[in-house]
């Protein structure tokens, strides 16, 4: 039988809080560790955990203290924090209230992340030339994630609502902890060996860098790169980046976003098909109406009633066209003959031979046609052309004279 008075949970939490508050060491303590589960709230407060190889401690840094930081905290950083240990009465948990924090160095996980990222990038695993396009209308979508949790529920809900014509096949895997990377690799290889899916979604919900570390393992990165099936990486929240994101054919900020990226919207497709149907209907209606009017025209035309009359009309028309062509051809030919004769007479009048018939002659010297006495010298041989032949002569002398044409 317990004789002492029992304390309530609240009284115990309050007592522990008072005990810790009286401890001088805990009221001004320096703690070093690696940041994890870091979150910067919109209020300006910062919430996080500090951890080492074998322990984890919750911590908070209020806005007034956070405003004095000269660096941006992030998961994986090693820091030294100064503050006090306090108890949050409602939850009965203690945490470090940080008043000042300095960066000690980059955490081991962050360093490993950067090292592997640089290695794979140098090998070309992140190169855009290896990115495979996603199928427009996948018949089957493979999902590699944990069988429980928000990620798979969100993916299935969005796929069923957005494009209900695709099948979804889940390959349940471990997404954190021991053997999780091997589990993810096995799932990717299974889909590639069986060709069961047209596209794969590989990922999980949000978490700390430790929780997401399976997707930073080299074996997972190489399995994604070797996959002939296009892979969408959907790990964590929008601010989280893993090695898988860089290797995958497409990175989605969340699992829900991945589900929207791999399939089209069936509502949008219905609208598009509806517009195509309406255009086809209008075109078909116009063709039918045009053919209907042609049928009506030919049914009313005398050609169908008396075909020989149409043939006789065509013969008369062709005969009239032939006669018109013949008359036009004869006239054009006559006009051309007259024009040619006129041109010939003009050319004949201008011909030097005509001038020679009238008593004129042409004189040729050593430099060609002689037009001036300056072109000849005494003793030069000349050839004088007349209408019925040529005369050979030798220059004995030259006399300059001016001939004027007198007009009345």
C-alpha positions in Angstrom: 0.0 0.0 0.0 1.5 3.4 -1.1 1.3 5.8 1.9 2.8 8.9 0.3 0.6 11.3 -1.6 0.6 10.7 -5.4 1.7 13.6 -7.6 0.0 14.4 -10.9 1.9 14.3 -14.1 1.8 18.1 -14.3 3.3 18.4 -10.8 6.1 16.0 -11.7 6.9 17.9 -14.9 6.9 21.2 -13.0 9.2 19.8 -10.3 11.7 18.5 -12.9 11.5 21.9 -14.6 12.3 23.6 -11.3 15.2 21.2 -10.5 16.8 21.8 -13.9 16.2 25.6 -13.6 18.3 25.6 -10.4 21.3 23.8 -12.0 23.9 26.4 -13.0 25.5 24.1 -15.6 22.3 23.5 -17.4 21.4 27.2 -17.4 24.5 28.2 -19.4 25.6 25.2 -21.3 27.6 24.6 -24.6 26.5 21.7 -26.7 28.0 20.5 -29.9 26.4 18.2 -32.4 25.0 17.9 -35.9 21.8 19.6 -36.9 18.9 17.4 -38.0 15.1 17.9 -38.7 15.8 21.6 -39.1 12.8 23.8 -39.8 12.7 27.6 -40.1 9.1 28.6 -39.1 7.4 31.6 -40.8 7.3 33.2 -37.3 11.1 33.5 -37.4 11.6 30.7 -34.8 13.9 27.8 -35.7 13.2 24.2 -34.6 15.7 21.4 -34.9 17.4 18.4 -33.3 21.1 18.1 -32.3 22.7 14.7 -32.5 25.9 12.8 -32.3 26.7 9.1 -32.8 24.5 7.8 -30.0 22.1 10.6 -28.9 19.6 13.1 -30.0 18.4 16.3 -28.3 15.5 18.6 -29.3 16.4 22.3 -29.6 14.7 25.6 -30.4 16.0 29.0 -31.3 13.6 31.9 -31.0 13.4 34.7 -33.5 15.3 37.3 -31.5 18.3 35.0 -31.2 18.0 33.6 -34.8 18.1 37.1 -36.2 21.7 37.5 -35.0 23.0 34.4 -36.9 25.7 35.1 -39.5 25.0 31.8 -41.4 22.0 29.8 -42.6 21.6 26.6 -40.6 20.9 23.4 -42.5 20.6 19.7 -41.9 24.0 18.1 -41.6 25.8 21.1 -40.2 28.0 20.6 -37.2 27.4 23.4 -34.7 28.3 24.6 -31.2 25.2 26.0 -29.4 25.1 28.0 -26.2 21.9 28.2 -24.2 19.9 26.6 -21.4 18.2 23.3 -20.9 14.5 23.7 -20.1 11.5 21.5 -19.7 8.3 21.9 -21.8 5.7 21.0 -19.2 2.9 20.0 -21.4 5.0 17.2 -23.1 7.3 16.5 -20.2 10.3 16.7 -22.6 13.4 18.7 -22.1 15.1 20.7 -24.9 17.9 23.1 -25.5 16.9 26.8 -25.8 19.6 28.2 -28.0 20.7 31.8 -27.5 23.8 31.7 -29.7 25.1 29.2 -32.3 28.3 28.9 -34.3 29.1 26.6 -37.2 31.7 24.0 -36.4 31.8 22.3 -39.8 29.8 20.4 -42.3 28.4 17.2 -41.0 29.6 13.8 -42.1 26.4 13.0 -44.1 26.5 16.4 -45.9 30.2 15.8 -46.8 29.4 12.3 -48.1 26.5 13.8 -50.1 28.7 16.4 -51.8 31.5 13.9 -52.4 29.2 11.3 -54.2 27.4 14.1 -56.1 30.7 15.4 -57.5 31.8 11.8 -58.4 28.6 10.9 -60.3 28.4 14.2 -62.0 32.0 13.8 -63.3 31.0 10.4 -64.7 28.1 12.0 -66.6 25.2 10.4 -64.6 23.5 13.8 -64.3 23.9 14.7 -68.0 20.7 15.8 -69.8 21.6 13.6 -72.9 20.8 10.5 -70.8 17.4 11.7 -69.6 14.5 9.6 -71.1 11.2 11.3 -72.0 8.1 10.1 -70.1 5.4 8.3 -72.1 2.4 10.5 -72.8 -0.2 7.9 -72.0 1.3 5.2 -69.8 -0.7 2.0 -69.5 1.0 1.0 -66.3 2.7 3.0 -63.6 5.2 1.4 -61.2 5.6 2.8 -57.7 8.6 2.1 -55.6 7.9 3.3 -52.0 6.8 2.2 -48.6 3.4 0.3 -48.6 2.1 2.6 -45.8 2.3 6.3 -45.3 1.0 9.4 -47.0 3.2 9.1 -50.1 1.5 6.0 -51.6 -2.0 7.2 -50.6 -1.4 10.6 -52.3 0.0 8.9 -55.4 -2.9 6.5 -55.8 -5.5 9.2 -55.1 -4.1 11.6 -57.7 -3.6 8.9 -60.4 -7.1 7.5 -60.0 -8.6 11.0 -60.2 -6.4 12.5 -62.9 -6.1 9.5 -65.3 -8.1 6.4 -64.3 -7.1 4.5 -67.5 -3.6 3.6 -66.1 -2.9 0.6 -63.9 -0.8 1.2 -60.8 1.6 -1.5 -59.5 3.2 -1.0 -56.1 6.5 -2.7 -55.2 6.7 -2.2 -51.4 10.2 -1.3 -50.2 12.0 0.0 -47.1 12.6 3.7 -47.5 14.9 4.3 -44.5 17.2 2.3 -42.2 19.3 -0.8 -42.7 18.9 -2.6 -46.1 16.6 0.1 -47.4 18.9 1.0 -50.3 19.2 -2.6 -51.4 15.4 -2.9 -51.2 15.0 0.1 -53.6 17.6 -1.3 -56.0 15.8 -4.7 -56.1 12.5 -3.0 -56.9 13.9 -1.0 -59.8 15.6 -4.0 -61.3 12.4 -6.1 -61.0 10.4 -3.6 -63.1 13.2 -3.5 -65.7 13.5 -7.3 -65.9 9.7 -7.8 -66.2 8.9 -4.7 -68.3 5.8 -4.5 -66.1 5.5 -0.7 -66.1 5.9 2.2 -68.7 7.2 4.6 -66.1 8.4 4.4 -62.4 7.8 6.7 -59.5 10.6 6.2 -56.9 10.4 8.1 -53.6 8.9 8.7 -50.2 7.6 11.4 -48.0 9.6 14.1 -46.2 12.0 13.6 -43.3 15.5 14.5 -42.0 18.6 14.0 -44.0 19.1 10.7 -42.2 15.5 9.6 -43.1 16.1 10.3 -46.8 19.7 8.9 -46.9 18.7 5.7 -48.7 18.1 7.9 -51.8 21.7 9.2 -51.5 23.3 5.8 -51.8 25.5 5.1 -54.8 23.8 1.8 -55.6 20.4 3.4 -55.8 21.8 6.2 -58.1 23.3 3.6 -60.4 20.2 1.5 -60.5 18.2 4.6 -61.6 20.7 5.5 -64.2 20.8 1.9 -65.6 17.0 1.7 -65.9 15.6 1.6 -69.4 12.2 2.6 -67.9 11.9 6.3 -67.3 12.0 7.2 -63.6 10.6 10.1 -61.7 12.3 10.8 -58.4 9.9 12.0 -55.7 11.7 12.2 -52.4 10.7 14.4 -49.5 9.4 17.9 -49.8 10.1 20.6 -52.3 13.2 21.9 -50.4 14.7 18.4 -50.2 17.3 17.3 -52.8 18.8 13.8 -53.0 21.3 12.1 -55.4 18.3 10.3 -56.9 16.8 13.6 -58.0 19.9 14.4 -60.1 20.2 11.0 -61.7 16.5 10.4 -62.4 14.9 11.4 -65.8 12.7 13.8 -64.0 12.6 15.2 -60.5 9.2 15.9 -58.8 9.2 18.1 -55.6 6.8 15.7 -53.9 5.2 12.3 -54.5 1.9 14.0 -55.2 3.6 16.2 -57.9 5.1 13.1 -59.4 1.7 11.5 -59.8 0.5 14.7 -61.7 3.6 14.6 -63.9 3.4 11.0 -65.2 -0.2 11.1 -66.5 -2.2 13.7 -68.4 -5.5 15.1 -67.1 -8.4 13.1 -68.4 -10.6 16.2 -68.0 -8.3 18.2 -70.3 -8.2 15.2 -72.8 -12.0 15.1 -72.8 -12.2 18.8 -73.6 -9.6 18.4 -76.4 -11.4 15.4 -77.9 -14.7 17.2 -77.7 -13.2 20.1 -79.7 -11.8 17.7 -82.3 -15.2 16.0 -82.5 -17.0 19.3 -83.0 -14.6 20.3 -85.8 -14.9 16.9 -87.5 -18.7 17.1 -87.3 -18.8 20.6 -88.9 -16.4 19.4 -91.7 -18.5 16.3 -92.3 -21.7 18.3 -92.4 -20.3 20.6 -95.0 -19.1 17.7 -97.2 -22.5 16.0 -97.0 -24.3 19.3 -97.8 -22.0 20.0 -100.8 -22.5 16.4 -102.2 -26.3 16.7 -101.6 -26.4 19.9 -103.7 -24.3 18.3 -106.4 -26.7 15.3 -106.5 -29.7 17.8 -106.7 -28.0 19.7 -109.5 -27.4 16.6 -111.6 -30.8 15.3 -111.0 -32.3 18.5 -112.3 -29.9 18.8 -115.3 -31.0 17.8 -118.8 -27.8 15.8 -119.2 -29.2 13.0 -117.2 -32.6 13.2 -119.0 -31.2 13.3 -122.5 -27.5 12.5 -122.7 -27.2 12.6 -126.5 -28.4 16.2 -126.5 -25.5 17.1 -124.2 -23.1 15.3 -126.6 -24.5 17.2 -129.6 -24.2 20.5 -127.7 -20.6 19.7 -126.9 -19.8 18.9 -130.5 -21.3 22.2 -131.7 -19.3 24.1 -129.0 -16.0 22.4 -130.0 -16.7 23.1 -133.7 -17.2 26.8 -133.0 -14.0 26.9 -130.9 -12.1 25.2 -133.7 -13.3 27.7 -136.3 -12.5 30.6 -134.1 -9.0 29.3 -133.5 -8.5 28.7 -137.2 -9.5 32.3 -138.1 -7.4 33.7 -135.3 -4.4 31.7 -136.5 -4.8 32.8 -140.1 -5.0 36.5 -139.1 -2.0 36.3 -136.7 0.1 34.6 -139.5 -0.9 37.3 -142.1 0.0 40.1 -139.6 3.4 38.5 -138.9 4.2 38.2 -142.7 3.4 41.9 -143.3 5.5 42.9 -140.3 8.4 40.8 -141.5 8.3 42.3 -145.0 8.2 45.9 -143.5 11.2 45.1 -141.4 13.1 43.6 -144.4 12.6 46.7 -146.5 13.9 48.9 -143.7 16.9 46.8 -143.3 17.5 46.7 -147.1 17.4 50.5 -147.2 20.0 50.8 -144.5 22.3 48.2 -146.0 25.7 49.5 -147.4 25.1 47.4 -150.5 22.2 49.6 -151.5 24.4 52.6 -151.3 27.1 50.9 -153.4 24.4 50.3 -156.1 24.0 54.0 -156.3 27.7 54.6 -157.0 29.2 54.8 -153.6 32.2 52.6 -152.5 33.9 51.5 -149.3 37.7 51.8 -148.8 39.6 49.5 -146.5 43.2 50.1 -145.3 45.6 48.3 -143.0 43.6 49.5 -140.0 40.2 48.7 -141.3 37.5 50.9 -143.0 39.0 54.3 -144.0 37.0 57.2 -142.9 39.7 59.9 -142.9 42.9 60.8 -144.7 44.6 60.6 -141.3 44.3 56.8 -141.5 46.5 56.5 -144.6 50.0 57.4 -145.7 51.8 57.6 -149.1 52.5 54.1 -150.3 49.7 52.4 -148.3 47.8 49.7 -150.2 44.0 50.1 -150.2 41.1 47.9 -151.2 38.2 49.8 -152.7 34.9 47.9 -152.6 32.3 48.7 -155.3 28.9 47.0 -156.1 30.4 44.4 -158.4 33.8 43.7 -156.8 36.9 45.3 -155.4 39.8 47.5 -156.7 43.4 47.4 -155.4 45.1 50.8 -155.2 48.3 52.4 -153.8 48.2 55.9 -152.1 50.2 58.4 -154.0 49.2 61.4 -152.0 46.5 62.9 -149.7 44.7 66.2 -149.9 42.4 67.5 -147.2 39.1 68.9 -148.4 35.9 69.9 -146.7 32.6 68.9 -148.3 29.5 70.8 -147.3 25.9 69.9 -148.0 24.0 72.9 -149.4 20.3 73.2 -148.7 18.0 75.7 -150.2 
